[in-house]
Amino acid sequence: MKRSFISSSKVASVATTVLMLAAVEGFLRVPAVAARLPLPTHFNEPDVALRVRTLDALKAHENIDHVDVLFIGSSIVRCNIRPDLFDQAIAREAHTSVVSFNAGLSGLWPAGVELYTEHLWLPHARPRIVLQGIRYGEVVAPSPTRRFEEIVTGAVESAWSTGGGSGRVKAAAFEHLRLLQYRGIWVDWLQRYENGRGDAPVADELRVFTDERGWTPRLPTLDVVRARNLLAAERPYTAQPEQTPRADALDAIRQTSRVVRRSGAEYALVNVPEHSFRWSGRDGLLRYRDYIAALKRLADEEAFEFIDVTAGATNQFSRDADYSDYHHMSPEGAGRFTLMLATALSASAAAEPAGSGAAKKPSVPKPEQMALGLHRAAAVERK
């Protein structure tokens, strides 16, 4: 009798605990509650969770289960490409309606981009076309901020990196259970009210601001930044022997292209122009053209499209009004580059591959093909 009572008590305790956890899980899923809580902590940095939340809101607003065009890369993608203007330009150039999203993440070098693309953005966004932005600094030097070894210390990222059955189970648990996503956040949140009022937002909460399409506007413009002497230590790229495209960076881009195409999406690599100051040093133009040539060779080897709106010229982007520093563009510059990118994409889609004997590359679909594919894929009418 006593043993039966103890067993019943244990069952009741377990059941009560499960019910309490389920109640908290349900409470955390209420949108009004989530909007008032700090960003979840299951990813390496808060901006990843914010990007996912923004993408979910876009899909809900547009009543879609995928995006047509996904932009991936570092902060140069995040700040320099405006999805709203891109969609409008594609509508004019290709006569079709698309919904694009900017998934650029600050501090990501090619290896980090590949990790998030494969495990987060492809399954979550289910894009038809993926455009990866890249700049010279990201292929000639290791990341000065978010090194890959640091990225995979995140709960979800470590599970992705581990792989295998255990990694997939761990990643799925953190991606779907709010209780795990908010682990460790309560103490930090309460400490901000230690003096009876909330402290000022932390740096990450300010830095990860994004609009409804994932774009982050960057201000002030370069002339103001220069006047404040904030870029005094910046120098043009120099002709140092080690400043040539690194094999590991090119391999990461190669793997990203393969992962994207295995998912059934189209892939293109995009050169994101830096301010002409970067190329004002000795042999700057030659170095720039060598960098472009290296990306073109990679594109030819892997049979994907490479888009360069500068056509190999370093003086295409030299206006201070177009930049906030030497690689992040201002809203005006981002708008200009976005429109050029949309035009180039439409042009490359309409072009036939050169050489009758060459194998045809899988390219960005022609405008009429793009229209058919995207409209056929829409399961429900957008709002």
Secondary structure, DSSP 8 states (H G I E B T S, - for coil): -HHHHHHHHHHHHHHHHHHHHHHHHHHHT-HHHHTTS---SSSSSHHHHHHHHHHHHHHHHHT-SS-SEEEESSHHHHHH--HHHHHHHHHHHHS----EEE---TT--HHHHHHHIIIIIHHHH--SEEEEEE-THHHHS--SSS-HHHHTTSHHHHHHHH-HHHHHHHHHHHHH-HHHHTTTHHHHHHHTTTTSS-----HHHHHT---TTS-----S-HHHHHHTTTTTT-------TT-S--HHHHHHHHHHHHHHHHTT-EEEEEE----GGGG-STTHHHHHHHHHHHHHHHHHHHT-EEE-TTTT-TTSS--GGGBSSSSSB-HHHHHHHHHHHHHHHHHHHH---S-TTS-----S--HHHHHHHHHHH-SS---
